[in-house]
Amino acid sequence: MTLLTIQILILSIAAGIFGSILGLGGGIIITPALTLLFGIDIKYAIGASIVSVIATSSGAAIAYIKDKITNIRIGMFLEIATTIGAITGAFISGLIDSKYLYVIFGVLLLYSAVAMLKKKGQELPKDVKTHPMAEKLSLNGEYYDKVLKQKVSYNVDGVYGGFSMMYVAGVISGLLGIGSGIFKVMAMDLFMKLPLKVSSATSNFMIGVTAAASAGVYLLRGNIDPKIAAPVALGVLIGATIGTKIMQNLRSKTIRMIFIPVLVFVSIQMIVKGFKL
């Protein structure tokens, strides 16, 4: 095992922990880290990132479903939009120059940080009315919050807006290989007004399916290098298993604040690199 492989493995464990806590899939760290820290071409970094997203989903989804935090009905409903979007994005990515990918990725991360910051003080959504479509599809749910020590019941709003945002999230996933977890979480958090923990857990459930839909395209294109993807997948899977235990013992306010500085730092780095190419 080379030094580079060990370094990628350690990085991937950290990415898996953060990814499973925030519902991001780990790719949001993997792609910029592989390119910025190890000088790996962004095309191969995105290929490895797609694999990492599938690994995170596999590791985190099982734990969250077992503890009934994941809303499976919402996940399956929204996955229709994200899967179609992911296939669209994967084909578009072959037509775009790498420097544009850097800039797009950086801008999206910066926007994500701002969106998180705006809702930093909210623990649970309040006074949410059930959308008629949510009523028809039985999307409302409940879970037990270990930190608040209470059962949390919640209603689902903004079904159409959330569904539309999920298509965009799918396109981003196929285009940038990040699992678009942050946008899935935002769609459920901002449009559908779900509790953040439910949004994160359901995003973890969904991202693997979305990534798998576009992974075949990257594989056929030769952008998945086993020497990079293997340690990434192993590390992310280990990290995701650890992250699920940590997330359930954190307040939603804390979860929102954990990743904002990282998002801002990485977004600036990626934008700067994009303009230098």
VOGU-3710 file (C-alpha; in Angstrom, 3 decimals, decimal comma):
1> mtlltiqili> 0,000/0,000/0,000  1,558/3,286/-1,143  1,662/6,508/0,864  -0,791/8,120/-1,573  -3,279/5,266/-1,061  -3,059/5,633/2,740  -3,532/9,412/2,486  -6,587/8,981/0,240  -7,989/6,385/2,661  -7,635/8,722/5,677
11> lsiaagifgs> -9,150/11,616/3,729  -12,031/9,385/2,656  -12,809/8,336/6,241  -13,139/12,017/7,193  -15,268/12,654/4,111  -17,528/9,735/5,011  -18,065/11,070/8,542  -18,984/14,593/7,384  -20,960/13,285/4,425  -23,157/10,994/6,490
21> ilglgggiii> -23,786/13,662/9,143  -24,869/16,292/6,610  -26,360/14,010/3,948  -23,753/15,117/1,395  -22,366/11,754/0,385  -18,719/12,614/0,957  -18,231/13,662/-2,659  -18,402/17,315/-1,715  -15,053/16,787/0,054  -13,548/14,038/-2,109
31> tpaltllfgi> -13,615/15,861/-5,466  -11,925/19,123/-4,382  -9,516/17,328/-2,017  -8,251/14,902/-4,675  -7,692/17,742/-7,124  -6,320/20,374/-4,733  -4,259/18,198/-2,353  -3,091/15,360/-4,604  -3,160/16,968/-8,055  -5,452/14,309/-9,510
41> dikyaigasi> -7,262/15,260/-12,727  -10,813/16,408/-11,942  -12,321/13,843/-14,331  -10,822/10,954/-12,287  -11,620/12,785/-9,041  -15,272/12,960/-10,061  -15,227/9,270/-10,982  -13,858/8,366/-7,538  -16,367/10,742/-5,977  -19,273/8,937/-7,637
51> vsviatssga> -18,021/5,707/-6,047  -17,682/7,457/-2,667  -21,278/8,653/-2,836  -22,529/5,107/-3,376  -20,362/3,913/-0,455  -21,665/6,643/1,873  -25,239/5,830/0,982  -24,661/2,136/1,635  -23,045/2,768/5,025  -25,336/5,506/6,327
61> aiayikdkit> -28,724/4,568/4,912  -28,908/1,248/6,750  -28,391/2,858/10,159  -30,816/5,719/9,532  -33,533/3,407/8,205  -33,116/1,127/11,209  -33,650/4,091/13,556  -36,623/5,276/11,443  -35,166/8,728/10,743  -35,219/8,206/6,972
71> nirigmflei> -38,549/8,899/5,256  -38,476/6,132/2,628  -41,701/7,234/0,927  -40,305/10,731/0,313  -36,993/9,264/-0,844  -38,577/6,936/-3,409  -40,908/9,674/-4,692  -38,142/12,258/-5,150  -35,704/9,715/-6,613  -37,729/9,709/-9,822
81> attigaitga> -36,645/13,299/-10,483  -33,024/12,908/-9,320  -32,347/9,786/-11,383  -33,523/11,414/-14,614  -31,483/14,507/-13,732  -28,359/12,458/-12,960  -28,395/10,767/-16,358  -28,842/14,168/-18,025  -25,926/15,661/-16,067  -23,579/12,751/-16,766
91> fisglidsky> -23,944/13,189/-20,520  -23,612/16,981/-20,351  -20,359/16,693/-18,348  -18,470/15,236/-21,306  -19,113/18,439/-23,235  -17,815/20,922/-20,629  -14,204/22,079/-20,079  -12,608/21,219/-16,703  -12,104/24,873/-15,746  -15,837/25,469/-15,949
101> lyvifgvlll> -16,432/22,460/-13,688  -14,123/23,997/-11,065  -15,932/27,342/-11,154  -19,432/25,810/-11,173  -18,499/23,527/-8,277  -17,062/26,435/-6,281  -20,070/28,701/-6,816  -22,487/25,926/-5,837  -20,548/25,262/-2,626  -20,539/28,961/-1,731
111> ysavamlkkk> -24,283/29,227/-2,287  -24,780/26,133/-0,118  -22,833/27,732/2,727  -24,956/30,894/2,586  -28,182/28,862/2,595  -27,019/26,898/5,637  -26,006/30,063/7,474  -29,454/31,632/7,038  -31,111/28,812/8,976  -28,442/28,325/11,616
121> gqelpkdvkt> -30,729/28,974/14,619  -33,539/26,596/13,702  -33,859/23,291/15,564  -37,234/22,074/14,225  -39,613/23,584/11,630  -42,778/25,154/13,075  -46,388/25,550/11,883  -45,956/23,485/8,718  -49,196/22,764/6,837  -49,489/19,493/4,945
131> hpmaeklsln> -49,399/19,848/1,144  -52,387/18,129/-0,577  -50,030/15,888/-2,581  -48,149/14,942/0,603  -51,489/13,922/2,095  -52,333/11,744/-0,933  -48,926/10,052/-0,913  -48,782/9,708/2,911  -45,442/11,540/3,133  -45,822/12,893/6,687
141> geyydkvlkq> -43,829/11,034/9,344  -42,226/10,904/12,780  -38,978/9,830/14,441  -37,400/9,739/17,880  -34,793/12,442/18,493  -32,115/11,158/20,883  -30,852/14,653/21,723  -34,254/16,224/22,382  -35,399/12,959/24,021  -38,793/13,143/22,353
151> kvsynvdgvy> -40,764/11,797/19,413  -40,894/14,392/16,621  -43,911/14,361/14,280  -43,675/16,452/11,111  -45,774/17,540/8,118  -44,567/17,881/4,526  -45,118/21,019/2,421  -43,872/22,295/-0,976  -43,999/18,942/-2,780  -43,867/20,412/-6,300
161> ggfsmmyvag> -41,010/22,790/-5,479  -39,058/19,975/-3,803  -39,609/17,656/-6,781  -38,377/20,316/-9,247  -35,293/21,026/-7,119  -34,563/17,294/-7,059  -34,262/17,220/-10,849  -31,727/20,061/-10,627  -29,947/18,139/-7,851  -29,753/15,113/-10,122
171> visgllgigs> -28,246/17,124/-12,966  -25,637/18,530/-10,555  -24,838/15,012/-9,359  -24,213/13,708/-12,858  -22,314/16,851/-13,857  -19,996/17,227/-10,849  -20,025/13,795/-9,210  -20,875/15,114/-5,742  -24,070/13,215/-5,098  -25,719/16,632/-4,872
181> gifkvmamdl> -26,625/15,769/-1,300  -26,445/19,379/-0,211  -29,124/20,291/-2,756  -31,276/17,335/-1,785  -31,069/18,432/1,837  -31,858/22,015/0,834  -34,892/20,940/-1,221  -36,316/18,967/1,699  -35,279/21,557/4,271  -36,285/24,763/2,457
191> fmklplkvss> -39,105/23,670/0,142  -40,687/20,715/1,940  -39,881/22,013/5,453  -38,691/18,692/6,899  -36,637/18,495/10,122  -32,929/18,728/9,218  -32,131/15,254/10,538  -34,871/13,731/8,386  -33,597/15,684/5,369  -30,028/14,471/5,985
201> atsnfmigvt> -31,011/10,838/6,556  -33,338/10,742/3,537  -30,655/12,394/1,388  -28,193/9,660/2,413  -30,776/7,080/1,335  -31,246/8,763/-2,041  -27,715/9,756/-3,082  -26,547/6,214/-3,777  -29,335/5,629/-6,307  -28,674/8,958/-7,997
211> aaasagvyll> -24,921/8,296/-8,197  -25,426/4,743/-9,483  -27,543/6,147/-12,324  -24,588/8,187/-13,617  -21,715/5,876/-12,535  -22,105/3,666/-15,596  -21,489/6,616/-17,900  -18,254/7,534/-16,077  -17,127/3,882/-16,085  -17,647/3,499/-19,827
221> rgnidpkiaa> -15,803/6,783/-20,371  -12,793/5,417/-18,431  -12,963/8,054/-15,682  -13,043/5,595/-12,760  -9,483/4,570/-11,789  -9,500/1,552/-9,396  -6,270/2,753/-7,695  -8,076/5,915/-6,625  -11,661/4,668/-6,322  -10,880/1,612/-4,142
231> pvalgvliga> -9,346/3,422/-1,117  -11,985/6,144/-1,487  -14,832/3,626/-1,315  -13,342/1,780/1,681  -12,549/4,948/3,627  -15,911/6,573/2,977  -17,768/3,416/4,034  -15,862/3,337/7,349  -16,435/7,059/7,886  -20,154/6,856/7,074
241> tigtkimqnl> -20,643/4,130/9,674  -19,019/6,352/12,319  -20,858/9,467/11,143  -24,334/7,989/11,556  -23,692/7,433/15,272  -22,381/10,989/15,697  -25,270/12,650/13,821  -27,969/11,253/16,064  -26,292/12,789/19,093  -26,000/16,298/17,610
251> rsktirmifi> -28,515/19,135/17,594  -29,735/20,349/14,196  -28,216/23,768/14,957  -24,815/22,134/15,441  -25,123/20,124/12,226  -25,814/23,322/10,271  -22,697/25,014/11,649  -20,231/22,117/11,327  -19,546/22,384/7,656  -20,059/26,067/6,755
261> pvlvfvsiqm> -16,353/27,114/7,147  -15,235/24,060/5,136  -17,721/24,822/2,370  -16,584/28,446/2,134  -12,866/27,553/2,116  -13,174/24,820/-0,507  -15,490/26,896/-2,705  -12,989/29,768/-2,847  -10,119/27,381/-3,622  -12,040/25,733/-6,451
271> ivkgfkl> -13,156/29,039/-7,991  -9,596/30,411/-7,918  -8,205/27,249/-9,529  -10,889/27,343/-12,203  -9,941/30,867/-13,251  -6,219/29,950/-13,325  -6,687/27,127/-15,849
//
